[in-house]
């Protein structure tokens, strides 16, 4: 067997390991994880004692070290221009090199100062097509047992570098997409303002339609034939759904919190006034149980009232005519707990954990007869969590539901005046 054939034989022996290593490279899209894998696997593949990964910074166009093993801090902190020193030369020329002994023993690098503790080194470009995204430096040290690198080692390193470059490019692409997604999220805030304004504009005509239908059904414009009345009732139900949906959507888009000290007694009374039309229609009796001298809380009054309205409106919707519900507020060590309890149909156990998700509605007959798009509880959850509180539900089918949420107090021992 010729020496050249022996070199190819050694390379072939490395192929199973090479393929397994390249498979591992694609298990992550996190750039730091991929760089770490490249360094560790490259050293294992060619039996190196140390080395570094240098990537081309997309802004400065310089090579910077992203990962290093057995490299002094003064070298690890350095950045270099394309064309400078060995790594810069390899990045510029796009070709790999093997170096033996000191740099002055190599004609193209004889003017550079090298490391005396390195027996042999390889520098391999990381290329995507013809674009260099970085370089891999691999060293065998004087205190190690391995001989100098040879051409077979270089071929394995070059082959591995192709896969490394692709894995790094994928990770960088993922990083870019995540950055763009963040930017789009910021743009979405502007879209939310526009959507809030649209909801406001829609609310006026839809509410007017709702009131006009109610007037017709009440006979304000004359007697309505039964067949027409039935159609108008169905139209009214659809308009009610639209009013609820616009109201929920407007709350969802208005994310800015306006903190102020709030009187909890007045807050609850305001929420109850907002649902009077529903409680009167279903003749639901409301009991209020508010602990005296509750600690002050700082919160967004309108948003917390909206949470209460959402919970109270749900309680009324799923309550039988003439039944009752209770709203309460009590103080713990560091938080105020609000509760809304009803005697309604209850929620199946498998649905209790799901009801705070957007557009989720419990699969029961009552849900089909009430307006809403499953946003109210999801919005309430977001509002409460924005305030640093918690929200949860307890329920039993046929025995009603209990919804609770908390708000942190302004300071321990502080009381409302």
RAPEGI-V199898 format. One record per backbone hydrogen bond with DSSP energy under -0.5 kcal/mol. NH is the residue of the N-H (numbers start at 1). CO is the residue of the C=O. E is the energy in kcal/mol with one decimal. If there is no record, write none. Layout:
nh = <NH:NH>
co = <CO:CO>
e = <E:E>
This chain:
nh = <6:7:8:9:10:11:12:13:14:14:15:15:18:19:20:21:22:23:24:25:26:26:27:28:31:34:35:36:37:38:39:40:41:42:43:44:45:46:47:47:48:49:50:51:52:53:54:55:56:57:57:61:63:64:64:65:66:67:69:75:76:77:78:80:82:83:84:88:89:89:90:91:92:93:94:95:97:99:101:105:106:107:109:110:112:114:118:119:119:120:121:122:123:124:126:127:128:129:130:131:132:133:133:134:135:136:137:138:139:140:142:144:154:155:156:157:158:159:160:161:162:163:164:165:166:167:168:169:170:171:172:173:174:175:176:177:178:179:180:181:182:183:184:185:186:187:188:189:189:190:190:191:192:193:194:195:196:197:198:199:200:201:202:203:204:205:206:207:208:209:210:211:212:213:214:215:216:217:218:219:220:222:225:229:230:231:232:233:234:235:236:237:238:239:240:241:242:243:244:245:246:247:248:249:250:251:252:253:254:255:259:260:262:264:267:268:269:270:271:272:273:274:275:275:276:278:279:280:281:282:283:284:285:287:289:291:291:297:299:299:301:301:304:305:306:307:308:309:310:311:312:313:314:315:316:317:318:319:322:323:325:326:327:328:329:330:332:336:337:338:338:339:340:341:342:343:345:351:352:352:353:354:355:357:359:360:360:364:367:368:368:369:370:379:380:381:382:383:384:385:386:387:388:389:392:394:396:398:399:400:402:403:404:405:406:407:409:410:414:416>
co = <2:3:4:5:6:7:8:9:10:11:11:12:14:15:16:17:18:19:20:21:22:23:24:25:29:30:31:32:33:34:35:36:37:38:39:40:41:42:43:44:43:139:139:69:137:67:135:64:133:55:62:57:80:55:62:78:53:53:51:72:72:73:75:63:61:88:81:84:84:85:86:87:88:89:90:90:123:121:119:102:103:105:106:107:109:112:115:117:140:140:99:138:97:136:134:125:131:127:128:128:130:126:131:126:54:124:52:122:50:120:117:141:150:151:152:153:154:155:156:157:158:159:160:161:162:163:164:165:166:167:168:169:170:171:172:173:174:175:176:177:178:179:180:181:182:183:184:185:186:186:187:187:188:189:190:191:192:193:194:195:196:197:198:199:200:201:202:203:204:205:206:207:208:209:210:211:212:213:214:216:215:219:223:225:226:227:228:229:230:231:232:233:234:235:236:237:238:239:240:241:242:243:244:245:246:247:248:249:250:253:257:299:297:262:263:264:265:266:267:268:269:270:271:272:273:275:275:276:277:278:279:279:323:325:327:289:329:262:260:297:258:299:300:301:302:303:304:305:306:307:308:309:310:311:312:313:314:316:282:320:285:341:287:339:289:337:335:407:330:336:405:328:403:326:401:324:318:348:348:349:349:351:351:354:374:357:374:362:364:364:365:366:367:375:376:377:378:379:380:381:382:383:385:384:404:402:400:345:396:344:394:340:392:338:390:336:334:296:411:294>
e = <-2.1:-1.9:-1.9:-2.3:-2.4:-1.9:-2.4:-2.0:-0.9:-0.7:-0.6:-1.0:-2.7:-2.9:-2.0:-2.3:-2.3:-1.7:-1.6:-1.4:-0.8:-0.9:-1.6:-0.7:-0.6:-2.4:-2.4:-2.1:-2.3:-2.8:-2.2:-2.4:-3.0:-2.3:-2.0:-1.9:-2.6:-1.7:-0.5:-0.5:-2.3:-2.9:-1.4:-2.0:-2.0:-2.8:-2.7:-2.3:-2.5:-0.6:-3.2:-2.1:-3.3:-2.3:-0.5:-0.8:-2.9:-1.3:-3.0:-0.9:-2.4:-1.8:-1.4:-2.1:-0.5:-0.9:-2.1:-1.6:-0.5:-1.8:-2.5:-2.3:-1.9:-3.1:-2.2:-0.6:-2.1:-3.2:-2.7:-1.6:-2.2:-0.6:-1.7:-1.1:-1.9:-0.5:-1.0:-0.5:-2.3:-1.9:-2.7:-2.5:-2.3:-2.6:-3.5:-0.8:-3.1:-0.6:-0.5:-2.5:-0.5:-3.1:-0.5:-1.0:-2.8:-2.8:-3.0:-2.7:-2.9:-3.0:-2.6:-1.6:-1.9:-2.4:-2.0:-2.4:-2.7:-2.4:-2.6:-2.3:-1.3:-1.1:-2.4:-2.7:-1.7:-2.4:-2.8:-2.4:-2.3:-2.2:-2.6:-2.4:-2.3:-2.3:-2.4:-2.6:-2.3:-1.9:-2.5:-2.4:-2.0:-2.0:-2.7:-2.2:-1.9:-2.1:-2.1:-0.9:-0.7:-0.8:-0.6:-1.7:-2.4:-1.6:-1.8:-2.6:-2.6:-2.1:-2.1:-2.6:-2.0:-2.2:-2.5:-2.2:-1.0:-0.9:-2.1:-2.4:-2.1:-2.3:-2.3:-2.5:-2.4:-2.6:-1.9:-2.2:-2.1:-2.5:-1.8:-1.5:-2.3:-1.6:-0.5:-2.8:-2.3:-1.1:-2.4:-2.5:-1.8:-2.4:-2.7:-2.0:-1.9:-2.4:-2.4:-2.0:-1.9:-2.5:-2.4:-2.6:-2.6:-2.2:-2.6:-2.8:-2.5:-1.7:-2.1:-1.8:-1.3:-1.2:-0.7:-1.6:-1.8:-0.7:-2.1:-2.3:-2.1:-2.3:-1.9:-2.2:-1.9:-1.4:-0.7:-0.7:-1.1:-0.9:-2.4:-2.9:-1.3:-2.0:-0.5:-2.0:-2.4:-2.7:-2.6:-0.5:-2.7:-0.6:-2.4:-0.6:-0.5:-0.9:-2.6:-2.4:-1.8:-1.9:-2.1:-2.7:-2.7:-2.4:-3.0:-3.1:-2.1:-2.1:-2.4:-2.4:-2.0:-1.5:-2.6:-2.0:-2.4:-2.8:-2.5:-2.5:-1.8:-2.2:-3.3:-3.1:-3.1:-0.5:-3.3:-2.3:-2.6:-3.0:-2.4:-0.9:-1.7:-1.7:-1.0:-0.6:-0.6:-1.3:-1.3:-2.1:-1.1:-1.7:-0.7:-1.9:-0.5:-0.6:-1.0:-1.5:-0.6:-3.0:-2.2:-2.3:-1.9:-2.5:-2.6:-2.4:-2.2:-1.2:-1.3:-2.6:-2.4:-2.3:-1.9:-3.1:-2.5:-0.8:-3.2:-2.7:-2.6:-2.1:-2.3:-1.9:-1.7:-3.2:-1.8:-1.7>
